[in-house]
Amino acid sequence: MHRLSALTFHRSQQIVMSTQNECQHPEDEAALPQQPSRRRFLQSAAAAATVGAAPHLRAQTQTPAAPPAPSNQAAPPRPVTLTINGRAYTLQLEPRVTLLDALREYAGLMGTKKGCDRGQCGACTVLADGRRINSCLTLAVMHEGENITTVEGLATNDALSPMQRAFIEHDAFQCGYCTPGQLCSATALLNEFRNGAASTVTADVRARPAQLSDDEIRERMSGNLCRCGAYANIVAAVRAVHDGGSQSGSAAVEGAPGAIGAPGAIGNGRGDELRNGHTNHRTA
């Protein structure tokens, strides 16, 4: 009985509270302030924080303006005197001009070729005081007072040098683009061997090389590349000159058989190409 009375009392309280809520006027509900939701509050707070931090972030990300780079003006050309093939050339050159460009573009000697322009192919090989160098890797101003020999200077009095004649006799070139460098390098090779210079294949580098073997020739010519693959004939030509198989020196007499300008002479054909460094289809 007591439990029933308690339940009845609790139920009565619920009815009274619901009745009071229903009796509230609409204008009273309108007068109450509308509470924002939790999601809208968080969105508003995040937006305010972003707007407030934007100026500071922009100020941090802006890098200071770099100072204007100083203008590096090239050094003006100056007169440079080069002795090339026994003739003095006074050229107006900038200090940065390579010997190769000085020979081709300023002295007009187009026999020396520009291949890789990095000292790897050997097409630009010339002789400086008898020593072979890659003219694309050295500056022209560094060779004042030296005797520069290019392929145009190997011949004497219009007579081909022994090495030039041997290249023709042994067909040691095809397209001919690398031939000027090959000729200069081979000429210096024989002088180096006669002076006792050793190579990496010499059995005893402390002693004078006993003989100029084919391995010695290949090693000493390894700095000159031939895209046509005429290496075997190049070795044969060098060996022929070393052994005296080619006509010695430039002893060909003008008008004699085999001399430059004589009827049937090799100088009327491919000999002129070797003397001037020009080829049939590639003269650049």
C-alpha positions in Angstrom: 0.0 0.0 0.0 2.8 2.3 0.9 4.6 1.5 -2.4 1.5 2.3 -4.5 1.1 5.6 -2.8 4.7 6.6 -3.6 4.3 5.8 -7.2 1.1 7.8 -7.4 2.8 10.8 -5.9 5.7 10.7 -8.3 3.3 10.4 -11.2 1.4 13.4 -10.0 4.6 15.5 -9.9 5.4 14.7 -13.5 1.9 15.7 -14.7 2.2 19.0 -12.8 5.6 19.8 -14.4 4.5 19.0 -17.9 1.4 21.2 -17.4 3.5 24.1 -16.3 5.7 23.8 -19.3 2.7 23.8 -21.6 1.3 26.9 -19.9 4.4 29.0 -20.7 3.7 31.8 -23.2 5.4 31.8 -26.6 6.6 35.4 -26.0 8.5 34.1 -23.0 10.3 31.5 -25.1 11.3 34.2 -27.6 12.6 36.3 -24.8 15.1 33.6 -23.8 18.6 34.0 -25.4 19.4 31.3 -28.0 22.4 29.3 -27.0 24.9 28.5 -29.8 25.8 24.9 -30.6 29.2 23.5 -29.7 30.2 22.9 -33.3 29.4 26.5 -34.3 31.4 27.8 -31.4 34.5 25.8 -32.4 34.3 26.9 -36.0 34.1 30.5 -35.0 37.0 30.2 -32.6 39.2 28.5 -35.3 38.3 31.2 -37.9 39.2 34.0 -35.5 42.5 32.3 -34.6 43.4 31.9 -38.4 42.7 35.6 -39.2 44.7 36.7 -36.2 47.8 34.6 -37.1 47.8 35.4 -40.9 49.8 38.7 -40.7 52.4 37.1 -38.5 52.8 34.0 -40.8 53.1 36.3 -43.9 55.8 38.3 -42.2 57.8 35.2 -41.3 57.6 33.7 -44.8 58.7 36.8 -46.7 62.4 36.6 -47.5 64.5 39.7 -47.6 65.2 41.1 -51.1 68.5 39.9 -52.4 71.0 42.6 -53.0 71.7 43.3 -56.7 74.4 41.1 -58.1 77.5 43.0 -59.1 78.0 43.2 -62.8 80.9 41.1 -63.9 82.1 42.8 -67.1 84.4 40.7 -69.3 88.0 41.8 -69.5 88.6 43.8 -72.6 90.6 42.2 -75.4 94.3 42.8 -75.5 97.0 42.1 -78.1 98.4 38.6 -77.8 101.3 37.5 -80.0 101.4 33.8 -80.9 104.0 32.1 -83.0 102.1 29.5 -85.1 103.9 27.4 -87.6 106.8 29.7 -87.6 104.8 32.9 -88.2 103.9 35.5 -85.6 100.2 36.3 -85.2 99.2 39.4 -83.2 95.6 38.8 -82.2 93.2 40.8 -80.1 92.0 38.3 -77.6 90.1 38.2 -74.3 91.9 36.4 -71.6 89.3 33.7 -71.6 89.8 32.6 -75.2 91.1 29.1 -75.6 94.0 28.3 -77.8 91.7 26.2 -80.0 89.3 29.2 -80.6 92.3 31.5 -81.2 93.6 29.2 -83.9 90.3 28.7 -85.6 88.3 31.9 -85.1 91.1 34.5 -84.9 94.1 33.1 -86.8 91.9 31.4 -89.5 93.7 28.1 -89.2 90.8 25.7 -89.5 92.8 22.5 -89.6 92.7 22.0 -85.9 89.2 20.5 -85.1 86.8 21.1 -82.3 85.4 17.8 -81.2 84.2 17.3 -77.7 85.6 20.6 -76.4 86.4 18.8 -73.2 89.9 17.3 -73.8 88.6 13.8 -74.3 88.7 13.1 -78.1 92.1 14.6 -79.0 90.8 16.2 -82.3 92.2 19.5 -81.1 95.8 18.2 -80.5 98.5 20.6 -81.4 102.2 20.9 -80.5 103.6 23.5 -78.1 107.4 23.6 -78.3 107.2 20.0 -79.6 104.9 18.9 -76.7 101.4 17.7 -77.6 98.5 19.4 -75.8 94.8 19.6 -76.1 94.2 23.2 -77.4 90.6 23.2 -76.1 91.8 23.0 -72.4 94.4 25.8 -72.4 94.1 29.5 -72.8 95.8 31.3 -75.7 97.5 33.9 -73.4 99.4 31.1 -71.7 101.3 30.3 -74.9 102.9 33.6 -75.7 106.5 33.0 -76.6 106.0 29.3 -77.5 106.2 27.8 -80.9 102.8 26.3 -81.8 102.6 23.7 -84.5 99.3 22.7 -86.1 98.5 20.3 -88.8 99.1 23.0 -91.4 102.7 23.3 -90.1 103.7 19.7 -90.4 104.5 19.9 -94.1 107.7 21.7 -95.2 107.9 23.7 -98.5 104.7 22.1 -99.7 106.1 18.6 -99.1 104.2 16.3 -96.7 105.9 15.1 -93.6 106.8 11.4 -93.3 103.8 10.9 -90.9 101.4 12.5 -93.3 102.7 10.4 -96.2 102.4 7.2 -94.0 98.8 8.0 -93.1 98.0 8.1 -96.9 100.0 5.0 -97.7 98.4 3.0 -94.9 94.9 4.5 -95.3 95.0 5.6 -91.7 91.9 7.8 -91.9 88.4 7.6 -93.3 86.3 10.7 -92.6 89.4 12.6 -91.6 87.9 14.7 -88.9 90.2 13.4 -86.2 93.2 13.1 -88.5 94.8 16.5 -87.7 94.9 15.6 -84.0 96.1 12.1 -84.8 98.9 13.4 -87.0 100.2 15.9 -84.4 99.9 13.3 -81.7 101.8 10.7 -83.7 104.5 13.1 -84.6 105.1 14.0 -81.0 104.9 10.3 -80.0 108.0 9.5 -82.0 109.9 12.4 -80.6 108.9 11.4 -77.0 110.1 7.8 -77.7 113.4 9.0 -79.1 113.9 11.1 -75.9 113.4 8.1 -73.7 109.9 8.9 -72.3 108.2 5.9 -70.9 104.5 5.0 -70.9 102.2 3.0 -68.7 103.0 -0.2 -70.7 106.7 0.2 -70.5 108.2 -2.7 -68.6 110.6 -0.5 -66.5 109.6 3.1 -66.4 113.0 3.9 -64.9 114.8 2.8 -68.0 114.7 3.9 -71.6 112.0 1.9 -73.6 113.7 -0.9 -75.4 111.5 -0.8 -78.5 108.4 0.9 -79.8 106.0 -2.0 -79.8 102.4 -2.0 -81.1 101.3 -1.9 -77.5 103.4 1.2 -76.9 102.0 2.9 -79.9 98.4 2.1 -78.9 99.0 3.3 -75.4 100.7 6.5 -76.5 97.9 7.2 -79.0 95.1 6.4 -76.6 94.2 10.0 -76.1 93.1 10.4 -79.7 89.8 8.8 -80.6 88.7 7.7 -84.1 85.0 7.2 -84.6 85.7 5.4 -87.9 87.8 2.8 -86.2 91.0 3.2 -88.2 93.2 2.3 -85.2 94.9 -0.6 -86.8 96.0 1.4 -89.8 97.1 4.3 -87.6 99.3 1.9 -85.6 100.7 0.6 -88.9 101.4 4.2 -90.2 103.3 5.1 -87.0 105.3 1.9 -87.1 106.2 2.5 -90.7 107.6 6.0 -89.9 109.5 4.6 -86.9 111.0 1.8 -88.8 111.9 4.1 -91.8 109.3 2.5 -94.1 108.0 5.9 -95.2 110.1 8.3 -97.3 112.3 10.2 -94.9 111.7 13.8 -94.0 110.3 16.1 -96.6 113.0 15.3 -99.1 110.5 15.2 -102.0 111.8 17.6 -104.6 109.3 19.8 -106.3 108.6 18.4 -109.8 110.1 15.0 -108.9 107.8 11.9 -108.9 105.8 11.9 -105.8 106.5 15.5 -105.0 103.7 17.9 -104.3 102.4 19.3 -107.5 104.0 16.7 -109.7 101.8 14.6 -112.0 100.3 11.7 -110.2 101.5 12.9 -106.8 99.5 12.1 -103.7 99.6 15.8 -102.9 97.1 16.4 -105.7 94.5 14.4 -103.8 94.2 13.3 -100.2 97.6 14.8 -99.5 96.2 18.3 -99.7 93.6 17.3 -97.2 96.2 16.1 -94.7 98.4 19.1 -95.3 95.6 21.6 -94.6 93.6 19.6 -92.2 90.5 19.7 -94.5 88.4 16.7 -95.4 86.0 16.0 -98.2 82.8 16.2 -96.3 83.5 17.7 -92.9 85.5 20.9 -92.5 83.9 22.5 -89.5 
